[in-house]
Amino acid sequence: MYSIEDYNYILPEELIAQEPVAERDQSRLLTLDRQSGKLSHHVFNELDTLLNPSDVLVINNTRVVPGRLMGKKETGGRVEILIVNYATGNQSPSHSKQFDCLIKASKPARVGTRLYFPENVQATVVDRIDEYTHRLRFSHKGEFAEILEKIGKTPLPPYIKRDRRQPSRKDRTAYQTIYASRNGAIAAPTAGFHFTEQLMTRIKRKGIQVAEITLHVGYGTFLPVRADDIRSHQMHSEWFDIPEETASMVTHAKNEGKRIVAVGTTAVRTLEFAADESGKVRPGVGDCDLYIYPGYEFRVVDAMVTNFHLPKSTLLMLVSAFAGRENILSAYQAAIQERYRFYSYGDAMIIY
């Protein structure tokens, strides 16, 4: 149960979705009863019929920042950076922002190196944070958020094999949920991709309450688990915000025996991190580093909507903790057999 190999499976490469479906809510939806292991097949547009009127649906309203920038070093060599802490770095002075960034160049970046980007944006490497990240101080004119919207690229995941240096215009909107409102993520909470305004309207009309949290997905979501024993893995922390209204709504619903349905593993981790032993969710802002793997006792979440995750990933371990490793791997094999689409732009499942 704790060996990394226990969370491996073979996925045909052609099942890794490279493009979003034409209509968000027309993706497929696999349902898994975690008690019996029973599966059924649906279209995501049917989600409202699978939810109870008393449910509370918790969504993550983070917005992906177009934080991938293409530029040049002072030597003329090409450089690519990815801002990984936009939410906290954006609090620095307006015309001298400092951000932690991943840097991709022919040679490792050194402190003092100057980088040049379009729209007269310059950056200087001021510190090395760890083996992956450097701190850059940016010099620019105008609002940095507006500049990013002009020159930044959508940071698509590495398993999307299209030219990620030139994501399509469609990616700018497709790689966001319809309810994304708070800038800060470098990757989307992809379980939310399948919702449309029409589906959300039907969900609310049914009486289902919708509550929002924020968790800005960080670059740790792409880092592999390198430890043979999964218990040795260290999670990176990610900034979160749980409003008082959401905490109160969720806690009240739990006290009344209603289901909490989390949309995505980010919502699951945030709710569970903020809950005390009784399941009461505390409002507040902070850094979430909760690592959920089999053996974890869930305090808040009763059901979750999620996409299909990479082999040996912490996300696969989380859903295995929720539904049982054998149930999850059996469901994944059924999805492969039925030619479901996998990963960010792929299909979804609901576990209850």
Beta strands, then each sheet from edge to edge (+ up, - down):
strand 1: 28-32
strand 2: 39-43
strand 3: 56-60
strand 4: 62-64
strand 5: 68-73
strand 6: 78-83
strand 7: 98-105
strand 8: 114-117
strand 9: 121-128
strand 10: 133-139
strand 11: 182-185
strand 12: 209-215
strand 13: 238-242
strand 14: 260-263
strand 15: 284-288
strand 16: 303-307
strand 17: 348-351
sheet 1: 2+ 1- 17- 16+ 14+ 3+ 12+ 13- 15+
sheet 2: 4+ 11+
sheet 3: 5+ 6- 7+ 10- 9+ 8- 5+
end
